[in-house]
Amino acid sequence: MRALFRILRLIMASRPGVMLRGALLGVVVLLAGVALLGLSGWFITAAAAAGLVGAGAVFDVFRPAAAVRMLALGRTAARYGERLLTHDATLRALTDLRALLLRHLSQAPHDRLVRLRGALALNRLMADVDALDAIPLRFALPILSALVAHLVSFAALVLLVDLRVAVWVVATYVIAAGAILVWAARTADKPSRRVERARQAFRARLIDLLRARDDLAVYGRLGDQREAVLDADRRRGAERARLDRTERFAGALLAMTGTLVVAGALLLGAWLVRAGVFQAPVAALGVFMALALAESIAPLRRTAAEMGRMSDAARRVEHSLVPDAGPAPGQGQTTPAAGAPAIELERVCFSRGAAGAPVLNGFSLCLMPGQTVALEGPSGRGKSTLLLILAGLLTPQGGTVRVLGHPVDAWSPKALRRHLALLPQRSALMSGSIREALSLACPDLPDSAAWEVLRAVCLEQTLRAKGGLDWRLGEAGAGLSGGEQRRLALARVLLRRPDVLLLDEPTEGLDAETAMRVLAGLRGYLPDAAILIASHNATERAWAGATICVG
């Protein structure tokens, strides 16, 4: 619950004025309903009593009738305004929350960002944010509006009817509805969580089926994946049915509560009329106000059914908003030191978690501007890790790391990214034109500069034949081969014109001749940059000239 209330505070603080107006309109809706039904009951009963005693000719029907119309129209307008304001404010608040969440995640350690690249993790994160709209709309605002409406109704019943009727109506509603809400929330907690997990499993399997349908068909597994999707859908339906039973039973209990309160108000009112405390129209006023207040507790059945899902989502989102302990680049250094080496590593040590043997143990390296060095060694011995340390994405347990004359953690993030660029083993390409893909590194990119860098990575002829800079890639770079996707990602990195370039197997998937042409074009494009390559490729090591073994 702590996470739920924290997320609620964030949502409410995003649009406090709009949320407050929406909450007030929600209270107006409930009070208008109570007043409308109470006044109508009084009006009908009073008119009937006046007719029975022969006073119908002098009974004022115009002002009560006008008040009934005013309340009916006012209630409709207030309901429209309340839905418009609260839903709009909630959706805008969730937009702000997504931006806040992405800002926090962008500062997370590299290890966590790698885990978040998975489709399942991202799908869960987005679904959690979507689930948070229920916190204000189905939890906070309905309960707040109901409590305020009951408080005002209690005062009105005391003034217009009788204290005993007021206590019976309001106390019974509040106590019974509260008990039902707590019971239903506890009962629906696990089913609600299971429904959400089943929904996520169904979505993930369906996406896998749609995205990999060609491969699945080739390998004869399309039917198996289809059955997996249908199985997930069946489990989702079964869990939803269990949750629906709890929700319907809670709704039945709330309806019985309303019936009990109205029956009690009717009996109590009749007894007080016989005792001469007030007249029959006043008793009818109490009965119909009790009937109208049932509307305030009706939404609680949905609130109870959503509690488990809301709490789970709030807890995960809150965890994502908590900063992780990780490298924190400084804010001071923004320019390279004159005459300093591009890269200096002195006795760097790094271990992953509780791993026994260190990945790096006392590694040292010095690389001057314009030099190229290739890192070689078996897989898993620290080549990629070393590049991540130099990029400031991992923090070593020991040793000194300097980039362009300054410790890597002394650079401001923006300045470090301006002078140092990293091409990891996996680079993301999104659907869109070639121009848009390159513009991520250099906004307002001239066509001449785009073709220059594509020429450097030997993609110019290929892309001119496909349609030029406006030719559109499919999802994840579909339309290009693996080697072509790699070269396009390399071109995007080169556009930054960094002083230090870190490459992790840049020519993977290319034949030796094409790889050598790409590497020559790379050096021609950045003649003064210090280039460090993590490589398993003999062509890359031969081109680098200097090779250092890692591990």
N, C-alpha and C positions, 0 to 999 in steps of 0.2 A: 504493500500500500504506500510505502514511503516513495517509491519510484513513481507510482501513479500520481501522487500529489505534486511531486516535483515537476513532472511533465505538464500537469495541469497549470501550475504556476507559470511555466514558460509560455504555454498557449495563451493564457489569459493576459499575460504581460505584453504579448505581441500586439494585441488590439484591445487594450483595456476599455477605452471609451465605447467602442462598438459592442463589445461583449456585455458591458453594463447596460447599455440601452436594450440589447436583445433580451437580457435577463429580466429587465423591468417590463418589457412587453410580454414576456412569458407569464409574469405575475399578473399583468393586466388581463391576459386571456383567461386565466383561471378565475380571477375575481369577477370578471365580467360574466363568466358562465355561472358562478355561484349567485351573483346578483340577479341575473336573468331568470334562472330557474326559481330562485326564492321569490322574486317579485311576481313571477307568473303564477306560482302556487298561491301566494297571498291574494293576488288580484282575482283569480278564479273563485277562490273560497269566499272572499269578501263580497264579490258580486252575487254569488249564490245566496249568501246569508242575507244580503240587502233585499234580494227578491223575495225571500221567504218571509221577511218581516214587513214587506210592503214599502221599503224605502228605496226601491230601485230607481224611482223617478229622480231622486236627489243624489244618487250615488255618482261620484266623479269617475268616469271611465276614460277620460281623455288624457290626463296626465300619466296614469299608470301605463296606458297603451303606448303613449309616446316614449316613455322610458324603456318599455320592452323593445320597441323598434330601435331606439338609440343603442341599447346594450347589444342587440343582435348584430347591428351593423358595425359597432365599435369592436366587438369581439372578433368578427371576421377580418377587419382591417388590422387589428393588433396581431392576430395569428399570422397573417401574411408578412407583416413587418418583422415579427419575431423570427420566422423561418428565414427570411431574406437576410437579416442582419447576422444571426448566429451562424448560419451555414457559410455565408461569405467570409465572415471574420475567422471561422475555423479553417477554411481552406487556405486563406491567406496566411494564417498563423502556421499551418503545416508547411507552406512554401518557405517561410522564414526558418522553420525548424530544419527542413532539409538542407538549406544553405548553411545553417549553423553546424549541422551534423557533418557535412562535407568539409567544412573548415577544420573541424576537430580531427576528422579522419585523415585529412591531408597532412597533418602534423604527427600522425602516428608513426611508430617505428616501421622500418621496411618489412620486417617479418610479418607484421600484422597486415600491412597493405597487400602483401603477396597472397595472404589467405583470403582477403576480401575480393581478390580478382575472380574468384570462382563464381560461376553463375548462381549456384545454390545460395552462397552467402549474400550476394547482392540482391537476389530475389527475396530472401528473408528480410533484409534490411529495408527494402522498399515496402514490403507488405506490412512490416511493423509500423512504419510511419503512417501508412494508410489506415491501419487499425486505430491510431490515436485519435481520429476524428470522433470516435464514440465517447471519449473521456468528457469533453464538454457537452456534446449534444445528447448523450444518453445517460450520463452519470451526474455531472456537476449541476448543469442548468435545470434539469427536471427535478432533482431533489431540492435544490435551493428554492426554485419557484414553488414547489409543493409546501415547503416549510413556511415560507412567507405567506402563502395563501391561507394556510391553516391558522397562522397567527392572527392575520387580519380577520378571518372568519370567526375565530374565537371571540375577538373583541366585539364584532357585529352581533353575534348571537347573545352575548352577555347584555348588550345595550338594547337589542330589539326583542329578544325572546326571554331567556332565563339562563342563569349561571349553570343550573343542573343540566340543561340541554346542551349548552356549550361544552361543558366538561365531557359529557358522554360522547358527543360527536367527534370532537377534536382528539381527545385522549385515546379513544378507541381506534380511530384511523391511524394516528401516529404510532401507537404501540404495536398494533397488529401489522401495519404495513412494514414497520421496521423489522419486526420479527420474521415476517415472510421474506423480506429482502435478504436478511442475513442467512436464513436457511437456504433460500434458493441460490444465493451466490456460492455458498459452500458446496451445495449439491451439484451445481453446474460447473464448478471450477475445473475439475478434471475433464469432463466431456468437452467443455469449451476449448481447453488447451489441445485436446486430441483432435477436435474438428479443425483447428487451425493448422496443426501439423499435417493432417490428412489433406487439407486444401493445398498446402505447400508441396507435398509429395506429388499430388495429382498435377499441379502446375509444372513442376520440374520435369516429370516424365513426359508430359504432353509437349513441352518445349523441346526436350531431347528427341522425341519422335519427329517433330516437324523439321528441326534443324538437321538431323542426321538421316532423314528418310531415304536419301539416295544411297548412302553407304549401307544402311540397314537392308535395303532391297538387294543390293549387290551380294551381301553376305548371307542373305536368306533369313534375316532376323527381324524383318518388319512385323511379322505376325506376333512374335514374342514380345516385342516392344508395345504393340497394340494391346495385347493381353495385360501387360504390366500397367498401362494407362487405365484400362477398364477396371482392373483390380483396385487401383488407387481410388478410382471414382466410386466403386462399390463401398470401400472402407469409409470414404468421405460421407456417402449417403447414410451408412449405418451409424456413424458417430453423430451426424446431424439429426437423425431420428431420435437418438437417445437424448440429445440436448433439447430437441423440440418437446419431448415428453415432460421434461422438467419445467420448461418454459410454460407449457400449457397448464400444468398442475399449479404453478405459481399464479398464473392468470386466474384459474378457478378459485384459488384461495383468496385472491384480492377481490374477485367478484362477490364471493361469499361474505367477505368483510364489509363490502359496501351494502349488501343486503341486510346484514346484521345491524349495521349502524342505522340504516334508514328505518328498519323495523323497531329498533330501540327508541329512536327519536319519535316515531309515531305513537308508540305506547306511552312514552314519557309525556309527550305533548297532550295525549288524550287524558291522562291522569291529571295533569296540571289544569286542563280546561275544566274538568269535573270539579277540581278543587277551587275553581274561580280565580286562579292566578292570572290567566289571560284568556282571550277569546280564541275561537277556532281559527280565524285567519292567521293569527300569530303562530299558532301551532303548525299550520301548514307551511308558514315561512321557514320554521326550523326543519321540518321534514324535507322540503325541497332543497334547502341549502345543504343538508346532509347528503342528499342524492347527487347534487352537483359536485360535491367535493370528491366523489368517487373518481372523477376524471383525473384528479391530481395524482392518484396512486396507480392508475392503469399503466403508465409507461415503465413502472418498476420491473415488470416481468422481463422486458427486453434488457433493462439494465443488469439484472441478475444473470441473464444468459450470456452477456458480453463481458462479465467481470474477469473471468479467467483469461480470455484473449487480451483484454485491455491491460491487465497486470503483467502478463508475459511480455507484451510488446513494449510497455513502458520500462520494464526492467532492462530489456536488451538495449533500447535506445538510450537510457540513462547511462548504461555501461559504456556505450560508444561515445558519449559526451564527456566521459572522464578522461583527461589526458593521460597517456601512457608515459612511463619513464623511458626516455629514449634520447637520442642525440638532440641537442638544442643549439643550433648554430647561433653564434653571437650576432651583434648588430653593429660592430665597429668597422671591420675591414671591408673595403669595397674596391680597392685597386691593388694590382700586383706590386710586389717589391721589385725595384729595379735591379737587374742582374742576378736575381735569385733563381735557383733551379725551379723547373716547372713542378716537379714532384720530388719530395724527400720522405723516405720511410726509414726510420731507425728502430730496429729491434721490435717490430710490431708483433704482438701476440693476440690471438683471438680464438675463443672457444664458443661453441654453441650450447647454451644451457648447461646441463650436467654431463655433457659428453666427456668421455675419458681423455682421449688424445686431443690436443689443440689443433685447430685447422691451420693456424699460422703460429709459428714459434720462433720469435726473434728474426723476422724477415726484414731485410734492409734493401733499399733501392734509391738511386738518384738518377733523375732524368731531366736533361736540359731542354730548353725550347728548340724545336726543329728536329729532335731525336725521335727515333722509333724503336721500341723494345717490345718483343713478344714474350709472353709468359707461357711456359709449357709445363706439362706435368700430367699425371693421371687425373681422371675425373674425381671430383670430391676432395681435392687436396688444397683448395683455397684460391684458385685463380679468380673466379667470379666474386668470391667474398672480398678479395683484395680491391677489386674495382668498386664494390659497394662501399668499402671503407673510405676510399679516396673521394667518392662522391658525397660523403657525409651521411650516408644512409645507414651505416652500421658503426658502432663505437667499439674500438679495440679495447681489450682488457689491459694492454700494456704497450709501451713504445710511443713514438712521436710520429705524427702524420702532418706534413706541411704541403700546401698547394700554393705555388707562386709566391713562396717566401713567408707565408703565414700559416699557423695551425688551422687545420680544416674547420675546427669548431669555432674559430674566431671570425670566420667570414659571415656576413649577412646572407641569408638564404638567396635573395635576389641576385646579389653580386656573384655568389658562387656559381649559380646557374648561368650567369652571363659569361663567365670565363671558363667554365668546365662543363663538358657534355658527356653523357653516358649513353651508349647503345647497348641495352641488355640483350640477353638471348631471346627473349620474347618481347616483341614490340607491337603495340596496338595500332591497328588501322581500322578506321570506321568507314561506313558507307558514305559516299559523297564523291565529288569530283577530285581529280588529281590536284587541281589548283587549291581546293579546300584542304586537302591533306597536307600540302606543303605550307599553306598559310597558317597552320597551327604553330609553326616555328617562326614565321616571318609574316605578320599581317601586312596587307597592302603590297604583296609581292609582285614586282613587275614580271611580265612574261619573259623578258630577256634573262632575268636572274633565275627564273624557274628552269628554263631550258639549259642554262649554263650548269646548274647543279645536276640536272638529269643527265647531261652529257658526261659529267665527271663520273657518274656511277653506271654509265653505259646503259641507260634506259631511254635515251632520246629517240632513237629509231623505233623501238618497240612501242612507245606511247604515241608517237606521231602516226604510226600505222593503225593504232586502235582508235584514234580520234582526237589526240592532243590533250591539252590541259583540262578541257571540259568533259573528257570521258569519265564516266562515273564508275567507281568501285562498288562492288556489292558488300554485304555484311562481312566484317572482319577481313576486308581486302579481297573478297571474292572477285575473280576475273583476272587476277595475276597469279603466276606460279609462286611457289614458296621462295625461290631465289629472287624473283622480281619484287615480291613484297618486302624481302629483306633489304634490297637495294633502295626501294622507295623510302623505307624507314631511315636508312643511312643518309639519303639525300636530305631528309627533313632535319637530321642532326647537323649535317654540314652547313645548312643555312644559318645556323647560329654563329658560325665562324668562331669557335671557342679557341682559347689558348691551350687548353688541355683536352684531349679527346681520348675517351676510354671506350674501347670496343670489345665486345664479347662475341667472338667467332663471327666477324662481319661478313665473310664470304661463304658461310655454310650453305651447301646445296649448289654451289657453282663449280663448273669445270675449271681446271687449272688455268687455261688461257683467259677465260672471262674474269676469273678471280684476280689475275695479275693486272689486267687492264683496269679493273675497278680500283685496286689498291694504288696503281699509278695515278689514276684520276683523282683519287682521294688526296694523295700527297701534293699533286699539282694544285688542287683547290685550296689546301691549307699548308702552304710551304713552311710556315714558321711554327706550326703547332707541335707540341709534344704529344706523341701518340703512344698509348700503351694498349697492347692487344692480348687478350686471353685467347689462346689458340690451340686447336688440335690439328691444324692444317699445315702441312709442310710448305705449301705455297706462301702462306702468311708468314711463317718463320723465315723462309728464304728472303722474302721481300723486306722484312724488318731489319735484317742485318745483325742485330744483337738479340740474343735469347737468354732468358733467365729461367731457371727451373724452380718451380714452386712445390714445396713438399718433398 
